[in-house]
């Protein structure tokens, strides 16, 4: 996967990232995960995006260039990984919500703790990062240039398997159809409407 594949608005790039691989090599070993669920966040035009109110030191990576990793802490508990997309200077990112571990399952399970079933190892954005070993130190990583965390192409996903729906757990613009996932895949997280969700206009 090259930078041109990611140089599109998040809502266009998000379904194309299904089936792609994120791989992290560490001294402990290598974990590779196939992406099965994504959510698009469209920057300053998107009330649910971290960049909605403009550029800050926290969200600067979202403004490009494409192909970098934007990592943030959710609710002070879990790290979440986003793949930056779009044109340089315009905030756009795709949250990786879930995936299927295809290499390094024992290491991923060790990181997750306990006897976690295989489909649940990387189900949900926090679990995905934990299984892959992603933390704040990986914020800004260039995913296409041979860093320790690499984004690469996987098997093509037939369009008939891709489903679209509202985003999970966000309070603003929750009804935007910016969530993309593989139909029937057991690794995909369950839909959950935020109790703080407010009605919003369409995307």
WORAHU-V511625 format. One record per residue. N is the residue number from 1. RES is the residue in one letter. PSI is psi in radians with two decimals (* if undefined). D_FIRST is the distance of its C-alpha to the first C-alpha in whole Angstrom. Layout:
# WORAHU-V511625
N:RES:PSI:D_FIRST
N:RES:PSI:D_FIRST
This chain:
# WORAHU-V511625
1:X:2.23:0
2:X:3.01:4
3:X:-0.58:7
4:X:-0.54:8
5:X:-0.43:7
6:X:-0.09:8
7:X:0.92:11
8:X:2.77:13
9:X:2.66:16
10:X:-0.71:16
11:X:-0.35:17
12:X:-0.63:15
13:X:-0.56:12
14:X:-0.85:13
15:X:-0.48:14
16:X:-0.35:10
17:X:-0.21:9
18:X:2.28:12
19:X:-0.24:11
20:X:2.84:8
21:X:2.40:10
22:X:2.18:11
23:X:2.37:13
24:X:2.07:16
25:X:2.23:18
26:X:2.93:22
27:X:-0.46:25
28:X:-0.48:26
29:X:-3.02:23
30:X:2.36:20
31:X:2.33:18
32:X:2.32:15
33:X:2.29:15
34:X:2.24:14
35:X:2.22:14
36:X:-0.15:16
37:X:2.32:18
38:X:2.83:17
39:X:2.38:19
40:X:2.41:18
41:X:2.06:20
42:X:0.62:21
43:X:-2.39:23
44:X:-0.21:26
45:X:0.00:27
46:X:1.94:26
47:X:-0.35:29
48:X:-0.11:27
49:X:2.57:25
50:X:-0.33:26
51:X:0.15:25
52:X:-0.68:28
53:X:0.24:31
54:X:-3.11:29
55:X:2.39:27
56:X:2.93:29
57:X:-0.58:28
58:X:-0.77:27
59:X:0.16:24
60:X:-0.63:23
61:X:-0.53:20
62:X:-0.37:19
63:X:0.15:20
64:X:3.02:17
65:X:2.94:15
66:X:2.70:12
67:X:0.11:10
68:X:2.85:13
69:X:2.21:15
70:X:2.03:18
71:X:2.31:20
72:X:2.82:24
73:X:2.26:27
74:X:2.15:28
75:X:0.44:32
76:X:0.20:32
77:X:-0.87:31
78:X:2.53:27
79:X:2.49:24
80:X:2.46:21
81:X:2.31:18
82:X:2.47:16
83:X:2.09:12
84:X:2.36:13
85:X:-3.06:12
86:X:-3.01:14
87:X:2.54:16
88:X:2.28:18
89:X:-0.19:21
90:X:2.06:21
91:X:2.27:20
92:X:2.26:18
93:X:2.67:16
94:X:2.06:15
95:X:2.26:17
96:X:1.95:16
97:X:-0.55:19
98:X:2.83:19
99:X:3.05:17
100:X:2.10:19
101:X:2.13:19
102:X:-0.16:18
103:X:2.41:19
104:X:0.60:22
105:X:-0.67:24
106:X:-0.72:27
107:X:-0.73:26
108:X:-0.72:24
109:X:-0.66:27
110:X:-0.74:29
111:X:-0.62:27
112:X:-0.50:28
113:X:2.56:32
114:X:-3.04:34
115:X:1.27:34
116:X:2.27:31
117:X:2.58:30
118:X:-0.82:26
119:X:-0.33:25
120:X:-0.05:26
121:X:-0.71:25
122:X:0.58:22
123:X:2.02:23
124:X:2.49:23
125:X:-0.64:22
126:X:-0.74:24
127:X:-0.64:24
128:X:-0.86:20
129:X:-0.68:21
130:X:-0.78:24
131:X:-0.64:22
132:X:-0.25:19
133:X:0.59:22
134:X:2.29:20
135:X:-2.99:23
136:X:-0.51:24
137:X:-0.29:23
138:X:0.00:19
139:X:2.23:20
140:X:-0.04:18
141:X:2.34:16
142:X:1.95:13
143:X:-0.21:10
144:X:0.17:8
145:X:0.41:11
146:X:0.40:12
147:X:-3.11:14
148:X:-0.45:16
149:X:2.14:14
150:X:2.37:10
151:X:2.26:7
152:X:2.87:5
153:X:2.52:5
154:X:-2.72:9
155:X:2.43:12
156:X:2.48:12
157:X:2.13:14
158:X:2.42:17
159:X:-0.53:18
160:X:-0.32:21
161:X:-0.14:20
162:X:2.24:19
163:X:2.69:22
164:X:2.46:22
165:X:-3.08:25
166:X:2.75:27
167:X:2.72:25
168:X:2.26:27
169:X:0.14:29
170:X:2.60:29
171:X:-0.42:33
172:X:2.48:31
173:X:0.60:30
174:X:-0.43:29
175:X:0.02:30
176:X:2.40:27
177:X:1.19:25
178:X:0.27:22
179:X:2.30:21
180:X:2.37:19
181:X:2.87:19
182:X:2.20:19
183:X:2.30:23
184:X:0.08:25
185:X:2.20:23
186:X:-0.22:25
187:X:-0.24:23
188:X:2.40:23
189:X:2.73:25
190:X:2.55:28
191:X:2.39:29
192:X:2.14:31
193:X:2.27:33
194:X:2.39:34
195:X:-0.24:37
196:X:0.17:37
197:X:2.41:35
198:X:2.58:37
199:X:2.52:37
200:X:2.86:34
201:X:2.78:34
202:X:2.84:31
203:X:*:27
